[in-house]
């Protein structure tokens, strides 16, 4: 699954366009490498996102094309 779509479906970032812009700005890393929006995400990957002065680090635990709001938090775990 594309990184920008995963960030949106898992609700780490609410909109896909915002996720795309964050990737273009170099604020998203997958497995310690700067990632583009089209980077393929797999279970077990570690995603690190810089939100201003805060950094969020999560591990991918599940991939789904769509999910309910309540189930979105099961798609990742904080590291």
C-alpha positions as CSV (number, residue, x, y, z in Angstrom):
1,X,0.0,0.0,0.0
2,X,1.2,3.5,-0.8
3,X,2.6,5.4,2.2
4,X,0.2,8.4,1.8
5,X,-2.8,6.2,1.6
6,X,-1.7,4.2,4.7
7,X,-1.3,7.4,6.7
8,X,-4.8,8.4,5.8
9,X,-6.5,5.0,6.3
10,X,-4.8,4.5,9.6
11,X,-5.8,8.1,10.6
12,X,-2.3,9.1,11.6
13,X,-2.8,12.0,9.2
14,X,-6.4,12.9,8.5
15,X,-6.2,13.8,4.8
16,X,-4.3,12.1,2.0
17,X,-3.2,15.4,0.4
18,X,-1.7,16.5,3.7
19,X,0.1,13.1,4.0
20,X,1.4,13.7,0.4
21,X,2.7,17.2,1.3
22,X,4.4,15.9,4.4
23,X,6.2,13.2,2.3
24,X,7.2,15.8,-0.3
25,X,8.6,18.1,2.4
26,X,10.8,15.2,3.7
27,X,9.1,15.0,7.1
28,X,8.2,11.3,6.8
29,X,10.8,8.4,7.1
30,X,10.2,4.7,6.6
31,X,12.9,2.4,8.2
32,X,15.2,5.4,8.8
33,X,15.1,6.5,5.1
34,X,13.3,9.6,3.8
35,X,10.2,8.3,2.0
36,X,8.1,9.6,-0.9
37,X,4.3,9.4,-1.0
38,X,4.4,6.4,-3.3
39,X,6.7,4.3,-1.1
40,X,5.3,0.8,-0.5
41,X,4.5,0.1,3.1
42,X,4.6,-3.4,4.6
43,X,3.7,-4.9,8.0
44,X,6.6,-4.4,10.3
45,X,7.9,-1.2,8.8
46,X,8.7,1.7,11.2
47,X,7.3,5.1,10.1
48,X,8.6,8.3,11.7
49,X,6.8,11.6,11.1
50,X,8.0,15.0,12.2
51,X,5.0,17.2,13.2
52,X,6.6,20.6,13.9
53,X,8.6,20.2,17.2
54,X,7.1,16.7,17.9
55,X,8.1,13.4,16.3
56,X,5.8,10.4,16.1
57,X,7.2,6.9,15.5
58,X,4.9,4.0,14.8
59,X,5.2,0.4,13.6
60,X,2.8,-1.0,11.0
61,X,0.9,-3.9,12.4
62,X,-1.9,-4.3,9.8
63,X,-2.7,-3.1,6.3
64,X,-6.3,-2.6,5.2
65,X,-7.8,-0.8,2.2
66,X,-10.4,0.9,4.3
67,X,-11.3,0.8,8.0
68,X,-13.7,2.1,10.6
69,X,-12.6,4.9,12.9
70,X,-12.6,2.6,15.9
71,X,-10.4,0.0,14.1
72,X,-7.9,2.4,12.7
73,X,-5.8,2.4,15.9
74,X,-5.2,-1.4,15.4
75,X,-3.3,-0.7,12.2
76,X,-0.2,0.6,14.1
77,X,1.5,0.7,17.4
78,X,3.6,3.5,18.9
79,X,7.3,2.8,19.2
